[in-house]
């Protein structure tokens, strides 16, 4: 059954996982019968477009069982952690950078019908610190500074079908690209 919206208070948690919880509840149908509805919740995630000396920081990431790929500094929120706090933590953990100039670009409901999971997108301008990667048992992260045009190339591959509002037509339109450049780089 599809369900779009928040998990109702009457729902029972039937699975309690590390990142996902699953809830079920009985929902009255139009004909008076009842059906079991189900929705998963996931810890929210954050992604940061970090600006250091006029360049955008992307990460080259390697994780067990996943081919090396480019992404942005970020990760999941810890339980009870606010998205901005998670973004600041993830930026520092993965790049060694901090910023005092933060802007929320927006968020995506990643799959509102089946999963309560939001992805928050931030810009961190005027970053400072020593750029360094992160190596631990779950991932190897190498931060790389790229110019805006290279960022657009990488983002166009990464964000296809996902948070397209980040690109906002910047791949096809010079005006949209200029507006996005100004919004990110200031």
Backbone as a ProteinNet text record, in pm:
[ID]
protein_1_A
[PRIMARY]
XXXXXXXXXXXXXXXXXXXXXXXXXXXXXXXXXXXXXXXXXXXXXXXXXXXXXXXXXXXXXXXXXXXXXXXXXXXXXXXXXXXXXXXXXXXXXXXXXXXXXXXXXXXXXXXXXXXXXXXXXXXXXXXXXXXXXXXXXXXXXXXXXXXXXXXXXXXXXXXXXXXXXXXXXXXXXXXXXXXXXXXXXX
[TERTIARY]
84.2	0	88.8	53.1	125.6	70.1	158	116	210.3	155.9	237.6	199	293.3	267.2	342.2	321.7	390	335.5	417	373.5	275.8	155.2	57.5	99.3	50.8	84.6	38	-64	-116.8	-28.9	71.1	155.5	240.5	267.9	353.4	486.7	596.6	728	748.3	768	785	929.8	1013.7	1156.9	1232.6	1335.2	1418.2	1561.7	1606.4	1739	1838.5	1956.3	2061.4	2025.8	1984	1946.3	1796.5	1730	1589.5	1505.5	1385.2	1280.5	1161.1	1082.8	965	842.6	738.5	613.8	498.8	399.9	278.2	158.3	44.7	-79.2	-196.1	-310.4	-432.9	-495.9	-534.3	-592.6	-730.4	-829.9	-965.8	-972.6	-1035.2	-1050.2	-1185.3	-1204.1	-1330.2	-1452	-1430.3	-1544.1	-1570.7	-1495.9	-1514.9	-1422.7	-1356.2	-1261.5	-1131.1	-1042.5	-913.9	-800.3	-692.4	-571.1	-452.1	-348.4	-225.3	-139.6	-103.6	-13.4	123	224.9	361.5	447.1	536.5	630.5	758.8	870.2	1000.9	1041.4	1117.2	1180.2	1330	1401.1	1547.5	1605.7	1721.5	1789.7	1814.7	1788.4	1806.1	1953	1978.5	2116.9	2141.9	2269.2	2311.8	2421.5	2423.9	2529.4	2571.9	2701.7	2755.4	2831.6	2794.4	2872.4	2963.6	3087.7	3183	3270.2	3289.2	3368.9	3495.3	3610.3	3740.4	3821.5	3853.1	3934.3	3878.7	3747.1	3684.1	3665.2	3703.5	3686.3	3581.4	3520.4	3421.6	3487.9	3464.1	3523.1	3427.4	3475.5	3404.4	3488.9	3431.6	3507.5	3514.3	3628.6	3644.7	3634.9	3530.6	3501.5	3512.2	3563.6	3569	3511	3417.5	3356.5	3359.8	3362	3365.3	3250.2	3284.9	3185	3126.5	3174.4	3123.2	3239.2	3222	3324.4	3352.8	3476.6	3516.3	3436	3392.8	3306.4	3324.8	3283.8	3281.1	3148.2	3152.8	3031.7	3062.7	2979.9	3001.5	3026.4	3095	3105.8	2965.2	2947	2815.7	2799.9	2680.2	2650.6	2514.6	2493	2363.2	2368	2252.4	2236.7	2236.9	2298.3	2284.9	2145.3	2097.5	1964.3	1958.1	1855.7	1834.7	1916.8	2003	2090	2017.4	2027.8	1969.3	2052.8	1989.8	2062.3	2182.4	2169.9	2283.3	2399.2	2370.4	2476.5	2544.8	2466.2	2523.5	2609.5	2564.2	2640.9	2776.1	2775.6	2901.5	2994.8	2939.2	3019.8	3077.4	2992.1	3037.9	3142.5	3122.8	3221	3357.1	3359.4	3487.7	3547.6	3465.6	3517.4	3576.5	3508.7	3551.9	3652.8	3664.1	3754.3	3849.6	3822.6	3903.1	3864.8	3755.3	3716.6	3600.5	3594	3482.9	3439.5	3316.8	3264.3	3171.7	3165.6	3068.8	2957.8	2965	2868.6	2794	2679.1	2600.6	2467	2424.1	2291.8	2229.3	2104.7	2029.4	1977.6	2022.9	1972.9	1833.1	1807.4	1677.6	1690.2	1582.6	1585.6	1499.9	1529.8	1453.3	1384.5	1258.6	1194.6	1237.2	1326.4	1390.1	1291.2	1192.1	1091.2	970.5	890.9	785.9	675.9	661.6	556.2	592.1	717.4	756.3	850.5	925.7	1028.5	1024.6	1021.2	1037.5	1188	1242.5	1386.9	1409	1467.1	1497.6	1647.9	1685.9	1825.2	1836.2	1914.6	1932.7	2058.8	2050.9	2160.1	2199.5	2326	2377.9	2493	2511.4	2633.1	2708.6	2838.1	2927.1	3031.8	3017.8	3109.5	3224.4	3329.3	3445.2	3497.6	3513.8	3565	3709.5	3745.6	3882.1	3926.3	4056.8	4113.6	4209.6	4271	4363.2	4287	4285.6	4213.2	4278.3	4199.6	4250	4135.4	4170.1	4070.7	4042.7	3959.7	3920.9	3938.6	4006.4	4018.4	3977.2	3873.2	3834.5	3789.8	3735.9	3701.9	3588.4	3505.7	3390.2	3405.3	3502.9	3520.4	3655.4	3697.5	3815.1	3765.6	3792.2	3743.4	3862.1	3874.3	3980	3913.6	3926.9	3867.2	3948.6	3875.9	3938.2	3874.4	3957.8	3907.8	3894.3	3775	3749.7	3688.9	3703.6	3639.8	3490.2	3416.4	3271.1	3226	3290.4	3249.6	3270.7	3380.3	3404.1	3301.1	3266.3	3162.3	3031.2	2994.6	2871.6	2877.6	2993	3007.8	2986.1	3050.7	3037.7	2894.1	2837.2	2701	2599.2	2617	2523.5	2518.6	2631.8	2634.5	2574.4	2607.3	2563.4	2416	2366.2	2233.5	2123.5	2154.1	2049.2	1933.2	1817.1	1696.5	1682.5	1786.1	1777.4	1753.9	1840.5	1812.1	1841.1	1760.4	1782.5	1772	1704.8	1694.2	1831.3	1929.7	2064.5	2117.1	2097.2	2146.2	2054.1	1924.7	1828.9	1847.1	1870.9	1887.2	2025	2120.9	2253.5	2332.5	2292.8	2363.6	2327.8	2200.5	2156.3	2158.1	2138.9	2119	2234.7	2290.9	2399.3	2349.8	2227.2	2172.2	2153.8	2101.9	2083	2217.6	2315.7	2450.4	2510	2493.8	2546.5	2477.2	2346.5	2272.7	2317.9	2337.3	2383.3	2525.4	2611.2	2749	2747.1	2662.4	2655.1	2603.3	2502.4	2446	2547.2	2625	2721.4	2849.1	2904.2	3032.8	3020.3	2898.4	2876.5	2905.2
-118	0	124.3	221.7	348.1	438.2	511.6	608	726	843.4	963.8	1050	1082	1162.9	1106.9	1170	1129	995.2	926.2	802.2	840.9	784.3	822.7	776.6	847.4	815	675.2	624.5	491.1	378.2	412.3	310.1	238.2	112	31.5	8.6	31.7	4.2	-146.5	-203.7	-348.2	-385.6	-285.5	-309.2	-185.4	-207.6	-99.2	-126.7	-54.2	-77.8	31.5	21.1	120.3	249.6	239.4	357.2	362.9	250	243.1	186.1	240.1	182	161.1	57.5	30.2	30.8	100	113.9	56.1	-1	-51.1	-1.9	13.5	52.4	9.6	-3.1	-35.3	94.9	97.4	217	182.4	258.8	236.3	279.3	192.5	217.6	283.9	329.9	395.9	305.4	175.1	82	32.9	85.6	47	-64.1	-131.6	-236.5	-171.5	-254.2	-206	-277.1	-205.2	-262.2	-218.8	-301.6	-267.2	-179.2	-64.3	27.2	19.6	58.7	44.7	159.3	208.1	310.5	296	315.8	315.5	458.5	475.4	604.1	581.5	681.9	673.3	798.8	785.6	904.6	996.9	1125.6	1222.1	1233.2	1282.5	1299.1	1444.7	1479.9	1615.9	1609.5	1709.9	1726.2	1872	1895.6	2030.6	2067.2	2180.1	2239.8	2339.3	2298.8	2378.8	2460.6	2588.7	2679.3	2717.3	2687.7	2719.7	2794.5	2919.9	3002.2	3003.3	3017.7	3026.6	2894.3	2784.5	2650.2	2574.2	2477.7	2393.6	2260.9	2216.7	2091.6	1976.1	1882.3	1756.6	1648.6	1533.8	1425.7	1307.1	1244.4	1116.3	1012.3	931.3	839.7	694.7	614.8	470.5	406.1	314.9	242	94.2	8.4	-135.8	-177.2	-246.2	-299.4	-199.1	-73.2	30.6	89.1	102.9	160.9	305.7	347.6	483.4	584.1	692.4	789.6	929.1	1029.6	1165.7	1190.9	1272.6	1315.8	1447.1	1484.4	1604.4	1563.4	1648.2	1618	1603.5	1505.1	1485.9	1347.1	1319.5	1189.9	1194.6	1104.9	1101.7	1173.3	1223.6	1286.1	1176.8	1204.1	1113.7	1131.5	1031.9	1042.6	1168.5	1250.8	1373.1	1492.9	1472.5	1580.2	1663.5	1793.6	1884.5	1880.8	1899.8	1892.8	1987.3	2112.3	2204.1	2156.8	2108.4	2054.9	1935.9	1849.4	1733.5	1778.9	1880.3	1931.2	1986.1	2061.7	2116.8	2004.5	1905	1791.3	1714.5	1681.1	1602.9	1679.2	1809.6	1888.5	1880	1897.7	1892.2	1752.5	1649.7	1512.2	1472.3	1510.4	1462.2	1551.8	1677.6	1769.4	1846.4	1852.4	1935.3	2082.1	2115.5	2255.6	2294.6	2425.2	2485.5	2610.6	2651.9	2773.8	2843.6	2976.2	3055	3107.8	3079.6	3130.6	3013.7	2979.7	2864.5	2909.4	2839.1	2862.8	2728.1	2711	2591.9	2615.3	2533.5	2543.7	2485	2381.6	2316	2172.6	2098.3	1957.4	1879.4	1752.5	1659.1	1559.5	1529.8	1412.1	1299.1	1215.5	1116.5	1014.6	973.4	879.6	892.3	997.6	1026	920.9	834.3	733.8	617.5	576.4	456.9	484	592.9	618.4	765.4	788.9	924.4	948.4	1014.4	1037.6	1165.8	1262.7	1389.6	1402.7	1462.1	1496.9	1647.7	1703.4	1848.5	1889.9	2004	2054	2193	2205.4	2331.5	2383.5	2515.1	2577.9	2628	2600.9	2653.9	2739.2	2870.9	2962.4	3000.5	3053	3103.9	3001.4	2879.7	2774.7	2804.4	2755.8	2773.6	2643.5	2624.8	2505.7	2440.3	2333.7	2258.4	2143.9	2143.7	2041.8	1905.5	1811.5	1675.6	1576.9	1457.9	1353.6	1274.8	1174.4	1087.7	943.3	868.8	725.4	654.5	575.2	491.7	356.5	273.9	137.8	131.8	239.5	233.4	311.5	403	479.4	550.1	578	660.6	780.7	899.6	1022.4	1112.2	1151.4	1242.8	1368.9	1483.5	1606.4	1662.9	1714.3	1768	1903.7	2006.8	2139.8	2149.2	2187	2199.1	2336.2	2381.5	2507.3	2483.6	2592	2583.1	2498.5	2516.2	2440.5	2290.3	2251.2	2108.8	2056.8	2139.7	2102.1	2072.8	2158	2137.4	2004.4	1973	1845.1	1727.6	1733.4	1625.7	1618.5	1733	1737.7	1686	1716.1	1669.6	1517.8	1452.3	1305.5	1252.2	1315.9	1266.7	1288.3	1404.6	1445.2	1412.4	1337.3	1308.6	1238.8	1302.8	1244.4	1264.3	1310.8	1331	1478.6	1545.6	1685.7	1780.3	1772	1854.7	2003.4	2040.7	2181.8	2243.4	2162.2	2214.1	2272.8	2200.7	2249	2354.1	2342.8	2445.4	2491.5	2398.9	2432.8	2483.5	2477.6	2534.9	2460.9	2339.5	2264.6	2319.6	2353.7	2398.9	2551	2627.4	2771.6	2850.9	2941.1	3026.4	3115.5	3166	3252.6	3175.4	3052.6	2970.3	2932.5	2905.6	2872.8	2992.2	3111.9	3233.7	3258.3	3235.1	3254.4	3154.3	3029	2927.7	2957.7	2999.6	3036.2	3147.4	3248.3	3360	3313	3226.2	3177.4	3095.9	3014.5	2930	3007.6	3077.2	3143.1	3284	3340	3473.8	3583.7
0	0	0	-78.9	-79.7	28.8	93.3	192.6	184.8	161.1	154.8	273	356.6	474	593.2	706	828.1	878.2	952.3	1016.1	1126.7	1127.2	1230.1	1370	1469.7	1609.1	1647.9	1580.4	1611.2	1556.6	1474.7	1411.8	1515.7	1487.4	1573.3	1501.7	1573	1513.2	1514	1394	1380.8	1352.7	1324.3	1303.9	1350.6	1432	1483.5	1439.6	1337.3	1282.5	1315.7	1257	1277.3	1204.9	1078.8	1000.7	972.4	967.9	930.3	1044	1059.9	1142.4	1050.1	1075.5	993.5	1085.3	1039.3	1114.3	1033.6	1105.4	1042.8	1122.9	1052.7	1117.1	1029.8	1092.8	1021.1	973.6	847.4	786.9	732.1	772.8	723.2	576.9	494.7	351.8	324.8	202.5	165.2	179.2	160	169.2	311.1	408.4	548.3	594.6	502.4	540.9	589.5	643.3	692.5	619.4	596.3	536.9	619.9	617.6	688.2	597.9	650.1	580.9	647.9	571.2	621.4	566.8	650.6	606.9	687.8	617.7	683.9	714.1	818.2	846.5	842.7	797.6	787.8	847.7	910.1	958.1	839.2	856.9	748.3	712.1	591.1	546.9	508.6	505.6	472.4	368.1	281.3	182	184	168.7	180.1	53.5	-5.7	-113	-42.8	-20	56.8	-37.8	-4.9	-86.4	-8.9	-70.5	-12.2	-116.5	-88.3	-179.2	-321.4	-334.4	-465.9	-537.8	-475.2	-533.1	-451.7	-516.3	-449.5	-415	-293.1	-246.2	-275.6	-353.2	-373.6	-306.6	-288	-224.9	-319.2	-322.2	-391.9	-280.5	-286.5	-176.7	-220.6	-130.6	-149.6	-24.3	-45.8	64.2	30.2	132.6	104.2	12.9	-94.8	-185.8	-284.2	-281.4	-371.2	-449.8	-579.2	-664.6	-621.8	-629.1	-595	-677.3	-613	-679.8	-619.3	-694.7	-642	-573.6	-471.2	-402.4	-334.1	-240.4	-161.2	-17	59.9	202.4	260.9	343.6	404.2	460.4	505.9	564.7	630.9	724.8	790.9	925	962.2	1093.3	1199.1	1310.4	1424.1	1482.4	1557	1617.4	1704.1	1679.1	1755.6	1708.4	1610.7	1563	1457.1	1465.9	1367.2	1239.3	1122.1	994.9	986	1030.2	1021.7	1108.8	1226.8	1314.3	1247.9	1185.8	1116.3	998.9	925.7	811.3	857.4	965.3	1018.4	1062.5	1131.2	1177.9	1060.4	962.6	847.2	765.4	746.1	671.5	739.7	870.5	942.4	938.8	963.8	965	830.3	721.2	589.7	519.4	564	492.9	582.9	712.8	803.4	799	729.9	712.2	804	833.6	907.7	833.4	860.3	798.7	896.8	884.6	962.4	873.2	742.7	645.7	582.7	641.1	597.3	539.4	434.4	376.7	342.6	381.5	341.4	200.2	105.5	-31.9	-43.4	32	27.7	73.7	57.1	92.5	-3.7	-13.1	-95.5	-4.1	-35.3	21.4	-69.4	-21.7	-106.8	-162.6	-85.6	-132.4	-40.3	-55.1	43.4	52.4	-47.5	-41.8	49.8	47.7	122.1	239.4	230.9	332.2	373.8	504.3	556.5	564.9	463.4	455.7	378.5	444.9	379.9	362.2	250.9	225.7	224.6	315.9	326.7	252.6	181.5	98.5	145.8	186.3	239.3	154.4	158.2	107.7	229.2	233.6	337.2	266.1	277.9	209.6	302.6	242.3	316.4	416.7	371.1	458.3	496.6	612.6	661.7	727.1	730.8	791.8	695.8	742.8	659.1	593.8	460.5	385.3	407.4	461.5	483.6	467.5	431.1	410.5	535.8	519.3	630.5	587.7	669.2	646	773.1	763.6	876.9	822.7	908.5	867	765.6	756.7	667.6	537.9	532	409.7	405.9	283.7	259.7	180.1	232.3	170.8	141.1	14.1	-27.6	-81.7	-10.8	-61.5	-178.2	-278.7	-398.8	-428.1	-449.5	-484.7	-635.9	-682.7	-826.5	-855.7	-979.6	-1015.9	-1038.1	-1052.1	-1061.8	-1181.4	-1297.9	-1416.5	-1397.5	-1333.6	-1305.8	-1205.8	-1107.6	-1012.1	-1085.4	-1182	-1258.1	-1334	-1393.9	-1464.8	-1369.3	-1253.7	-1154.5	-1103.9	-1069.5	-1015.4	-1115.9	-1242.3	-1343.9	-1349.8	-1329.3	-1326.1	-1196.9	-1086.4	-955.8	-929.8	-968	-924.2	-1023.2	-1128.1	-1226.1	-1157.8	-1164.3	-1106.2	-957.5	-889.2	-745.5	-717	-646.6	-612	-727.9	-831.5	-949.8	-917.4	-806.8	-774.8	-749.8	-716.9	-696.1	-826.5	-935.4	-1064.3	-1124.8	-1098.4	-1139.8	-1283.6	-1373.9	-1514.9	-1551.8	-1458.4	-1481.9	-1589.2	-1622.1	-1725.9	-1864.3	-1884	-2015.5	-2032.9	-1929.5	-1939.4	-1878.2	-1957.2	-1905	-1791.5	-1804.5	-1700.1	-1569.4	-1579	-1459.4	-1398.7	-1483.5	-1434.4	-1360.3	-1415.9	-1352.3	-1217.9	-1212.6	-1087.4	-981.1	-1021.4	-926.7	-881.4	-973.7	-937.3	-832	-851.9	-758.2	-623.4	-625.9	-500.4	-420.2	-489	-419.2	-382.8	-479.1	-456.3	-397.9	-403.9	-348.8	-447
[MASK]
++++++++++++++++++++++++++++++++++++++++++++++++++++++++++++++++++++++++++++++++++++++++++++++++++++++++++++++++++++++++++++++++++++++++++++++++++++++++++++++++++++++++++++++++++++++++++

